[in-house]
Amino acid sequence: MRIINIFYFLPFFIQIIWAECSDLDYADCIYWSEYCEWDDDTQECFEIGGGGGDFVYGPYNFEFISEANGLRDGPDYQEGILYYPIDANFLLGSIIFTPGFGGGSSTMLNWGEYFASYGFISMVIGPNDEINDSHEQRAFGLLDAIQTIKEENWRIESPLNNLIDTTRFVVAGYSMGGGASQIALTIESIHNNHIVGAIALNPTILIEDCDVCTDSEYCICLVPEFLVHEIPTLVIAGENEINELPDYDGLLGQDIYENTPETTLKMLYEIENGSHSSAESPTGYIGNKTLEWVQYLLMGNESFCDSLLISPENAYQYLTTLQCGESFSYDLNEDGDIDNADLVVLVIAVLNSSEIDFDINNDQITNIFDILIFSSFIDDM
């Protein structure tokens, strides 16, 4: 049985605490000056090689809903805060962030504000136990938060009543939270929660399987069979993370990218000279690239595909399986016409669970929703 157990790895995680420069006050920041630098203007400590500085807000003003305001208190996470744009006149897609080891939802507030300012619902959550919750438990927290957002769409008193697209979600996280987002994708492959993509920021991942990981003292490893899914994933990692976290050799962002199937849309943005906090905040190229990714997946905006292929100037390496300009044919029976006969082909394929590439709504699965959209498309012709 595959489980994820944190208790064997507390010594590893202690290293991560010190790697998160943003948690340090002035004295500690100076002490760890090999890795961190103090910003006198912002009075904050940030990681050398990335993570520091301000980010640029988008065009929308935003507000937030907390559990004190009626937001659901999910059992698999704590302290959820949901940010949303004001006066957006379209259904809102959602992105959920969960933090790294030792952090609560408050450590991800900048991500919540950032994406809300660009027209998205952006929910931040914390683990129930910031020290002992495993990667898998954090993954279930992300899935639980999806349910919370869906219920906010149905809650009469909510300012988001009937304004949420309940079929499109992106899961994301930093460090342990980034690894949790990847585990959530493998769970999603079994239970459809409408996840259309993921973002892993400086991720670590621990999966215990004594049948597979026979060379590991703690039955920990990362192999392709642990990351079998078809959901697009963006991994942002630092070039020098392994120097800070040698015990995580084979379990970092670069390894996640390598072990994700080549048939899955995936992207690796490795920051030159970046360390474990290099993608902790939505600054500079990090904010721009994650925003392009979310606009491409949640908004279905194909115009961002070409932008995603452009490597940031601070990238040590930039890898992807993304290909732009691809499209599928509506003429499913290849008779030269697009009509009800093609709709029948789609219905039969879905009913028989046959393999057919007709994901018209880009939710990573061909099902009844594609049938309904295609039917409407034909009626309007």
C-alpha positions in Angstrom: 0.0 0.0 0.0 1.3 3.4 -0.9 1.4 6.0 1.9 3.2 9.2 2.7 4.7 9.5 6.1 6.3 12.7 7.4 7.6 11.4 10.8 10.7 9.8 9.3 11.7 13.0 7.7 11.6 15.8 10.3 15.4 16.3 10.0 14.9 17.0 6.3 12.2 19.5 6.9 14.1 21.4 9.5 16.4 22.4 6.6 13.5 23.8 4.7 12.6 26.1 7.6 15.9 27.8 7.4 15.7 27.9 3.6 12.6 30.1 3.7 14.2 33.5 4.1 10.8 35.3 4.2 10.2 33.8 7.7 13.3 35.4 9.2 13.6 38.7 11.0 16.5 41.0 10.4 19.0 39.3 12.8 18.3 35.9 11.5 18.4 37.1 7.9 21.9 38.5 8.5 23.0 35.3 10.2 22.0 33.3 7.2 23.5 35.8 4.7 25.0 33.0 2.7 21.4 32.2 1.5 19.3 35.3 2.4 19.4 39.1 1.9 17.6 41.9 3.8 15.7 44.5 1.8 15.8 47.8 3.7 12.9 49.2 1.6 10.4 46.5 2.3 11.9 45.5 5.6 11.8 41.8 4.5 14.2 39.0 4.1 14.3 37.3 0.8 16.2 34.5 -1.0 19.4 35.3 -2.9 18.7 34.4 -6.5 14.9 34.9 -6.4 11.8 35.4 -4.4 12.5 39.0 -3.3 10.9 42.3 -4.4 7.4 43.5 -5.2 4.9 42.0 -7.6 2.6 43.9 -9.9 -1.1 43.8 -9.2 -3.6 43.3 -12.1 -6.5 45.6 -13.1 -9.1 44.2 -10.6 -9.7 45.4 -7.1 -10.4 42.5 -4.9 -11.9 41.4 -1.5 -11.8 38.2 0.5 -14.1 35.9 2.3 -13.0 34.1 5.4 -14.6 31.4 7.5 -15.8 34.2 9.8 -17.8 35.5 6.8 -19.5 32.2 6.1 -16.8 30.4 4.0 -17.0 26.6 4.6 -14.5 25.2 7.1 -13.2 22.1 5.2 -12.1 19.1 7.3 -8.9 18.5 5.4 -7.4 22.0 5.8 -7.6 25.0 8.0 -7.8 28.8 7.9 -9.1 29.0 4.3 -9.3 32.5 2.8 -10.9 33.1 -0.6 -9.9 36.2 -2.6 -12.1 37.3 -5.5 -12.1 40.2 -8.0 -14.7 42.9 -7.7 -17.0 43.7 -10.7 -15.8 40.8 -13.0 -18.5 40.2 -15.5 -17.7 36.6 -16.4 -17.7 33.2 -14.7 -14.6 32.9 -12.5 -12.1 30.1 -12.6 -10.3 29.2 -9.4 -6.8 28.5 -8.2 -5.9 27.1 -4.8 -2.6 27.5 -2.9 -1.2 25.5 0.0 2.1 26.3 1.8 5.3 24.6 2.6 6.4 22.9 5.9 5.6 24.9 9.0 3.5 27.5 7.2 -0.2 28.3 7.3 -2.5 30.0 4.8 -1.1 33.4 5.8 2.3 32.5 4.1 0.5 32.3 0.7 -1.5 35.6 0.9 0.5 37.3 -1.7 -0.4 34.6 -4.2 -4.1 35.0 -3.3 -4.0 38.7 -3.8 -2.0 38.4 -7.0 -4.4 36.1 -8.9 -7.5 37.8 -7.6 -6.2 41.1 -9.0 -6.1 39.5 -12.5 -9.6 38.2 -12.4 -9.5 34.8 -10.7 -10.8 33.3 -7.6 -7.7 32.5 -5.5 -8.0 30.6 -2.3 -5.2 30.0 0.2 -5.3 27.2 2.8 -3.1 25.8 5.5 -2.6 22.2 6.6 -4.4 21.0 9.7 -1.0 20.3 11.2 1.7 22.5 9.9 4.4 20.2 11.1 3.1 16.7 10.8 0.7 16.7 7.9 2.1 14.6 5.0 2.2 15.5 1.3 -0.8 13.3 0.8 -2.8 15.0 3.5 -2.0 18.3 2.0 -3.2 17.0 -1.4 -6.5 16.1 0.1 -6.6 19.6 1.6 -6.4 21.0 -2.0 -9.3 18.7 -3.1 -11.3 19.7 -0.1 -10.9 23.4 -0.9 -12.4 22.7 -4.4 -15.6 21.6 -2.6 -15.5 24.8 -0.6 -15.3 27.0 -3.7 -18.1 25.0 -5.3 -20.3 25.5 -2.2 -19.6 29.2 -2.3 -21.1 29.3 -5.8 -24.3 27.8 -4.3 -24.4 29.8 -1.0 -27.1 32.4 -1.3 -25.4 34.9 1.0 -22.1 34.7 -0.8 -21.0 37.6 -3.0 -20.0 34.9 -5.5 -23.3 33.2 -5.7 -23.7 31.8 -9.3 -20.5 33.6 -10.4 -18.1 30.7 -10.2 -17.1 28.3 -12.9 -17.4 25.0 -11.0 -15.7 23.0 -13.7 -12.3 24.6 -13.9 -9.7 24.6 -11.1 -5.9 24.8 -10.8 -4.2 23.4 -7.7 -0.9 24.9 -6.6 1.6 25.1 -3.7 5.0 25.9 -2.5 7.6 23.3 -1.3 5.6 20.5 0.4 2.5 22.2 -1.0 4.0 22.0 -4.5 4.5 18.3 -4.1 1.0 18.0 -2.7 -0.4 19.5 -5.9 1.2 16.7 -7.9 -0.2 14.0 -5.7 -3.6 15.7 -6.0 -3.4 15.2 -9.8 -2.9 11.5 -9.4 -6.0 11.4 -7.1 -7.9 13.5 -9.6 -7.3 10.8 -12.2 -9.6 8.6 -10.1 -12.0 11.2 -8.7 -13.0 14.0 -11.1 -12.9 17.3 -9.3 -12.5 19.3 -12.5 -8.8 20.1 -12.0 -7.5 21.5 -15.3 -3.9 22.2 -14.2 -1.3 22.5 -11.4 1.6 24.8 -10.4 4.4 23.4 -8.2 6.6 26.1 -6.7 10.0 24.8 -5.5 8.3 21.5 -4.8 9.5 18.6 -2.7 7.7 15.2 -2.9 7.8 12.2 -0.6 6.0 9.0 -1.6 6.6 5.8 0.5 6.2 2.5 -1.2 8.3 -0.4 0.2 7.4 -2.6 -2.8 8.8 -0.1 -5.3 11.4 1.9 -3.4 13.6 -1.1 -2.4 16.8 0.8 -2.6 15.7 3.5 -0.1 16.2 3.1 3.7 12.8 4.7 4.3 11.0 3.2 1.2 11.0 6.7 -0.4 11.6 7.3 -4.1 10.1 8.9 -7.2 9.3 6.8 -10.2 7.1 7.4 -13.2 4.3 5.2 -12.0 3.8 7.5 -9.0 2.9 10.5 -11.3 0.6 8.9 -13.9 -1.9 11.5 -14.9 -2.9 13.6 -17.9 -3.4 17.0 -16.2 -1.1 19.9 -17.3 1.5 20.8 -14.7 3.9 23.7 -14.4 7.0 23.1 -12.2 9.2 26.1 -11.1 12.4 25.0 -9.4 15.7 26.5 -8.5 19.0 25.4 -10.0 20.7 25.2 -6.6 18.0 23.6 -4.5 19.8 20.3 -4.3 22.7 22.1 -2.6 20.4 23.2 0.2 18.4 20.0 0.3 20.8 17.1 -0.4 18.5 14.6 1.4 15.9 15.4 -1.3 18.1 14.2 -4.1 15.6 12.7 -6.7 12.6 14.3 -5.0 12.7 17.9 -6.2 11.0 19.8 -9.0 13.3 18.7 -11.8 12.7 15.1 -10.8 8.9 15.7 -10.8 9.1 17.0 -14.3 11.3 14.1 -15.5 9.0 11.5 -14.0 5.7 13.0 -15.3 4.6 11.2 -18.5 5.9 12.7 -21.8 2.3 12.5 -23.0 1.2 14.9 -20.4 1.4 18.7 -21.0 4.2 19.7 -18.6 6.6 22.6 -18.2 9.8 23.0 -16.2 11.1 26.6 -15.5 14.4 26.2 -13.6 15.6 29.5 -12.2 19.3 30.2 -12.7 21.1 30.3 -9.3 17.7 29.9 -7.7 17.4 28.2 -4.3 14.6 26.7 -2.4 12.7 30.0 -1.9 13.3 31.3 -5.5 9.6 30.7 -6.5 8.0 31.6 -3.1 6.5 34.8 -4.3 4.8 35.9 -7.6 7.5 38.4 -8.5 9.0 39.1 -11.9 9.2 36.3 -14.4 7.6 33.9 -11.8 4.4 35.9 -11.6 4.3 36.5 -15.4 4.8 32.8 -16.2 2.3 31.5 -13.7 -0.2 34.0 -14.9 0.2 33.0 -18.5 -0.2 29.4 -17.4 -3.5 30.0 -15.5 -4.9 32.3 -18.3 -4.1 29.6 -20.8 -5.7 26.8 -18.7 -8.6 28.5 -16.8 -9.6 31.0 -19.5 -8.9 28.6 -22.4 -7.1 31.6 -24.0 -5.0 30.1 -26.8 -3.3 33.4 -27.3 -1.1 32.7 -24.3 0.2 29.4 -25.8 3.0 31.1 -27.7 3.9 33.3 -24.7 4.3 30.1 -22.6 6.9 28.9 -25.1 9.2 31.9 -24.5 11.9 31.1 -21.9 12.3 33.7 -19.1 15.7 35.5 -19.2 16.6 34.0 -15.8 15.9 30.4 -16.7 18.8 28.0 -16.3 16.7 25.5 -18.4 13.2 25.7 -19.8 11.6 22.5 -20.9 8.0 21.7 -22.1 5.9 19.3 -24.0 3.5 22.1 -25.0 2.8 22.5 -28.7 0.8 25.5 -30.0 -1.4 25.5 -33.0 -2.8 22.0 -32.4 -6.5 21.5 -33.0 -8.9 18.6 -33.4 -11.4 17.9 -36.2 -15.1 18.4 -35.6 -15.7 16.0 -38.5 -15.5 12.9 -36.4 -16.8 10.4 -39.0 -14.6 12.1 -41.7 -17.4 12.3 -44.2 -16.7 16.0 -45.1 -19.6 17.4 -43.1 -20.1 18.5 -39.5 -23.6 17.4 -38.5 -25.6 15.1 -36.2 -23.8 12.1 -37.6 -20.6 13.3 -35.9 -22.5 13.9 -32.7 -23.7 10.3 -32.8 -20.1 9.2 -33.1 -19.1 11.2 -30.0 -22.1 9.9 -28.0 -21.3 6.2 -28.8 -17.6 6.8 -28.0 -18.5 8.2 -24.6 -21.0 5.6 -23.8 -18.6 2.8 -24.6 -15.7 4.5 -22.9 -13.8 4.5 -26.2 -10.6 6.5 -26.6 -11.5 9.7 -28.5 -9.7 13.0 -28.5 -12.6 15.5 -28.4 -12.0 17.5 -25.2 -13.9 20.5 -26.5 -14.1 22.2 -23.1 -10.4 21.5 -22.2 -11.2 19.8 -18.8 -8.8 16.9 -19.7 -11.6 14.4 -20.2 -14.1 13.6 -23.0 -17.5 13.1 -21.4 -21.1 14.3 -21.4 -20.2 17.9 -21.1 -18.4 17.7 -24.5 -21.5 16.1 -25.9 -23.7 19.0 -24.7 -21.3 21.6 -26.0 -21.0 19.9 -29.4 -24.7 19.5 -29.6 -25.2 23.2 -29.0 -22.5 23.9 -31.6 -24.3 21.9 -34.3 -27.6 23.5 -33.5 -26.1 27.0 -34.0 -24.6 26.1 -37.3 
